């Protein structure tokens, strides 16, 4: 499943826990550490996040057409199942 993208901060414990949970579930995902980007790359990432989560809080996890803001196992599970 390559339909998962995680927008995270490298220093955020909730982001770390969300990525660890996806790893434990065997889910492949793309991860963007926004705090490690600079200049236009960072601006572009923030604009992309705003489409899914106007508050631009972390982690923002995009699973197919679902968005999970924060680390919530139940919401992540539901989004992975397509519910």
C-alpha positions as CSV (number, residue, x, y, z in Angstrom):
1,X,0.0,0.0,0.0
2,X,1.7,3.2,-1.2
3,X,-1.3,5.3,-0.5
4,X,0.0,6.6,2.9
5,X,1.8,9.8,3.4
6,X,3.0,11.1,6.8
7,X,3.7,14.7,7.4
8,X,5.8,14.9,10.6
9,X,8.3,16.8,12.7
10,X,11.5,14.9,13.5
11,X,11.3,16.0,17.1
12,X,7.6,15.2,17.7
13,X,6.9,12.2,19.9
14,X,3.4,11.7,18.4
15,X,4.9,11.7,15.0
16,X,7.4,9.1,16.1
17,X,4.7,7.0,17.6
18,X,2.5,7.2,14.5
19,X,5.4,6.1,12.3
20,X,6.3,3.3,14.7
21,X,2.7,2.1,14.7
22,X,2.6,2.1,10.9
23,X,5.9,0.1,10.8
24,X,4.5,-2.4,13.3
25,X,1.4,-2.8,11.0
26,X,3.7,-3.4,8.1
27,X,2.4,-0.4,6.2
28,X,4.6,1.3,3.7
29,X,4.5,5.0,3.7
30,X,6.2,8.2,2.5
31,X,7.3,10.5,5.3
32,X,8.1,14.2,5.0
33,X,9.9,15.7,8.0
34,X,8.7,19.3,7.5
35,X,11.2,20.7,10.1
36,X,14.1,19.3,8.1
37,X,13.0,21.1,4.9
38,X,14.1,24.7,4.0
39,X,13.0,27.4,1.7
40,X,10.6,26.6,-1.1
41,X,10.5,22.9,-0.2
42,X,9.2,23.8,3.3
43,X,6.7,26.2,1.8
44,X,5.5,23.6,-0.6
45,X,5.1,21.0,2.1
46,X,3.1,23.4,4.3
47,X,0.8,24.3,1.4
48,X,0.2,20.6,0.8
49,X,-0.6,19.9,4.4
50,X,-3.0,22.9,4.5
51,X,-5.1,21.1,1.9
52,X,-5.7,18.2,4.3
53,X,-5.3,20.0,7.7
54,X,-5.7,23.8,7.7
55,X,-4.3,23.9,11.2
56,X,-1.0,22.4,10.0
57,X,-0.5,20.3,13.1
58,X,1.5,17.1,13.3
59,X,1.4,14.3,12.5
60,X,-0.9,14.7,9.5
61,X,-1.4,11.3,8.0
62,X,-3.0,10.9,4.6
63,X,-4.3,7.4,3.9
64,X,-5.9,7.2,0.5
65,X,-8.6,9.9,0.7
66,X,-8.8,9.9,4.5
67,X,-6.9,12.2,6.8
68,X,-5.9,11.5,10.4
69,X,-4.5,14.4,12.4
70,X,-2.6,13.3,15.5
71,X,-1.7,9.8,16.6
72,X,-5.0,7.9,17.0
73,X,-4.6,4.1,16.4
74,X,-8.4,3.6,16.0
75,X,-8.6,6.3,13.3
76,X,-5.5,5.1,11.6
77,X,-6.9,1.5,11.6
78,X,-10.3,2.7,10.2
79,X,-8.6,4.7,7.4
80,X,-6.4,1.7,6.5
81,X,-9.5,-0.5,6.3
82,X,-11.2,2.1,4.2
83,X,-14.0,2.9,6.7
